[in-house]
Amino acid sequence: MTFPRLLAALAVSGEYGDLRYDASLPELAARYGEPWDGGRIHKQSRWPHAFGWGDAWTVFCHCRRLRSFSFPTWQGELELPQPYGELDTIGTTVSESELTAELTAAGCSWETVTYQNIPGQRTLEVAPAEEVRVGFVLVDRLDQGQPPLADWLLHKVSLWGYDHPDCPEPDRTLPDDGWGAAEL
């Protein structure tokens, strides 16, 4: 399957393999192997915390549920997780016209989001579920020293959710699960 088609499938389902909003960190580790540790999101507390598999960057709450993930497509290729700790290398150069053609073919509609303080960038935002969003960030050039492109390029893909129920407090009597269960 081509990368643009994989992106359209992500937009429709809100999933890339088992990576999806609210996925369990232990279940993902069982499927993809131990994640690399990306560190704290905030200096004051361990959670939320970043982990990853290959070039799939994820953020988990202390309840060990996935809050967001992203793919840095600006690199030109990614190593994306496959079952049993394998990584699949895939080219990620995708133009806006390629992406929108696949999204249209998949029956997706999107909202285009722009920010006045970030010229030369826009996001196509898709809602695969009520409180879940997939964003396709596009840029008009690869480097600020270059002229704008006729067909914008995909820069980053991300998935996040708006709704997060109250997490139970971590059980401090349990042994450390390897991801800092005893830490806040």
C-alpha positions as CSV (number, residue, x, y, z in Angstrom):
1,M,0.0,0.0,0.0
2,T,1.3,3.5,-0.9
3,F,2.0,6.0,1.9
4,P,-0.8,8.4,0.7
5,R,-3.2,5.4,0.8
6,L,-2.0,4.6,4.4
7,L,-2.6,8.2,5.3
8,A,-6.2,8.0,3.9
9,A,-6.8,4.8,5.9
10,L,-5.5,6.7,9.1
11,A,-7.9,9.5,8.3
12,V,-10.9,7.1,8.0
13,S,-10.2,4.8,10.9
14,G,-8.1,7.0,13.3
15,E,-5.6,4.1,13.5
16,Y,-2.2,3.2,12.2
17,G,-1.9,-0.5,13.0
18,D,-2.6,-0.6,16.7
19,L,-1.6,3.0,17.2
20,R,-4.8,4.8,18.0
21,Y,-6.2,7.3,20.5
22,D,-6.6,5.6,24.0
23,A,-4.5,2.6,23.1
24,S,-2.8,0.9,26.0
25,L,1.0,1.3,26.4
26,P,1.5,-2.3,27.7
27,E,-0.6,-3.7,24.8
28,L,1.4,-1.6,22.3
29,A,4.7,-2.8,23.9
30,A,3.5,-6.4,23.6
31,R,2.8,-5.9,19.9
32,Y,5.7,-3.6,18.8
33,G,8.3,-4.3,21.4
34,E,9.7,-2.0,24.1
35,P,9.4,1.7,23.1
36,W,12.2,4.1,23.2
37,D,11.8,6.7,26.0
38,G,11.3,10.2,24.7
39,G,11.1,11.9,28.0
40,R,8.8,14.2,29.9
41,I,6.4,16.6,28.2
42,H,6.5,18.9,31.2
43,K,9.5,19.6,33.5
44,Q,7.4,19.4,36.6
45,S,6.0,15.8,36.2
46,R,6.8,12.5,34.5
47,W,3.4,12.4,32.9
48,P,2.3,12.9,30.2
49,H,5.4,11.2,28.8
50,A,6.7,10.6,25.3
51,F,7.6,7.2,24.0
52,G,8.1,5.9,20.5
53,W,8.6,3.0,18.1
54,G,10.9,3.8,15.2
55,D,9.8,7.3,13.9
56,A,6.3,7.0,15.5
57,W,6.3,9.5,18.3
58,T,3.7,8.9,21.0
59,V,2.5,10.6,24.2
60,F,0.8,8.7,27.0
61,C,-1.0,9.8,30.2
62,H,0.0,8.3,33.5
63,C,-3.0,5.9,33.0
64,R,-0.8,4.4,30.2
65,R,-3.4,5.4,27.5
66,L,-2.2,7.0,24.2
67,R,-3.1,10.7,24.0
68,S,-1.5,11.5,20.7
69,F,1.0,10.3,18.1
70,S,2.9,11.9,15.2
71,F,5.0,11.0,12.2
72,P,7.7,13.5,11.2
73,T,7.3,13.2,7.4
74,W,9.6,16.1,6.6
75,Q,12.5,13.6,6.9
76,G,11.6,12.1,3.5
77,E,11.3,8.5,4.9
78,L,10.2,7.0,8.1
79,E,10.7,3.8,10.0
80,L,7.2,2.8,11.2
81,P,6.5,0.0,13.7
82,Q,5.4,-3.4,12.6
83,P,4.5,-6.4,14.8
84,Y,7.2,-8.1,16.9
85,G,9.6,-5.1,17.0
86,E,10.1,-4.9,13.3
87,L,10.3,-1.5,11.5
88,D,9.2,-0.8,7.9
89,T,11.0,1.9,6.1
90,I,8.7,3.9,3.9
91,G,9.1,7.0,1.7
92,T,7.1,10.0,2.9
93,T,7.3,12.6,0.2
94,V,3.6,13.4,-0.5
95,S,2.2,16.4,-2.2
96,E,-1.0,18.1,-1.2
97,S,-2.7,17.0,-4.5
98,E,-1.7,13.3,-3.9
99,L,-3.0,13.5,-0.3
100,T,-6.3,15.2,-1.1
101,A,-6.9,12.8,-4.0
102,E,-6.5,9.8,-1.6
103,L,-8.6,11.5,1.1
104,T,-11.4,12.2,-1.5
105,A,-11.2,8.6,-2.8
106,A,-11.6,7.3,0.7
107,G,-14.7,9.5,1.3
108,C,-13.0,11.9,3.8
109,S,-13.9,15.5,4.2
110,W,-11.5,17.8,6.0
111,E,-11.3,21.3,7.3
112,T,-8.3,23.5,6.3
113,V,-6.8,25.3,9.3
114,T,-4.3,28.2,8.9
115,Y,-2.6,30.3,11.4
116,Q,-1.7,34.0,10.8
117,N,1.5,33.7,12.8
118,I,2.7,30.7,10.7
119,P,2.8,31.7,7.1
120,G,3.5,29.0,4.5
121,Q,1.8,26.3,6.5
122,R,-1.7,24.9,6.7
123,T,-3.3,21.8,8.2
124,L,-5.9,19.5,6.7
125,E,-7.9,18.3,9.7
126,V,-10.0,15.1,9.6
127,A,-12.4,13.8,12.3
128,P,-12.4,10.0,12.2
129,A,-14.3,9.8,15.5
130,E,-16.3,12.3,17.6
131,E,-13.4,13.5,19.8
132,V,-10.4,12.3,17.7
133,R,-8.6,14.4,15.0
134,V,-6.0,13.6,12.4
135,G,-3.9,16.5,11.2
136,F,-1.9,16.7,8.0
137,V,0.5,19.6,8.2
138,L,1.5,21.0,4.8
139,V,4.2,23.5,4.0
140,D,4.8,25.6,0.9
141,R,8.5,25.1,0.7
142,L,11.2,22.7,2.0
143,D,13.5,25.5,3.1
144,Q,12.9,29.2,3.9
145,G,15.6,30.2,1.3
146,Q,13.6,28.5,-1.5
147,P,10.6,29.9,-3.5
148,P,7.1,28.6,-2.7
149,L,6.2,25.3,-4.3
150,A,3.3,25.0,-6.7
151,D,2.0,21.8,-4.9
152,W,2.5,22.0,-1.1
153,L,4.3,19.1,0.7
154,L,3.3,17.0,3.7
155,H,5.5,18.0,6.7
156,K,3.9,16.1,9.6
157,V,1.0,13.8,10.4
158,S,-0.5,13.7,13.9
159,L,-3.4,12.2,15.7
160,W,-4.9,13.4,19.0
161,G,-8.1,13.3,21.1
162,Y,-10.0,16.0,22.9
163,D,-11.8,13.9,25.4
164,H,-9.9,12.3,28.3
165,P,-11.7,10.9,31.3
166,D,-10.2,11.3,34.7
167,C,-7.4,8.9,35.2
168,P,-7.2,6.8,38.3
169,E,-4.3,7.6,40.6
170,P,-1.4,5.2,40.1
171,D,-1.3,2.4,42.6
172,R,2.0,3.0,44.4
173,T,1.9,-0.5,45.9
174,L,2.5,-2.1,42.5
175,P,6.0,-2.7,41.4
176,D,7.4,-0.4,38.7
177,D,6.2,-1.4,35.3
178,G,9.4,-0.2,33.7
179,W,7.8,3.1,32.5
180,G,7.8,4.9,35.9
181,A,4.6,3.6,37.5
182,A,5.6,4.9,40.9
183,E,6.4,8.4,39.6
184,L,4.1,11.3,38.9
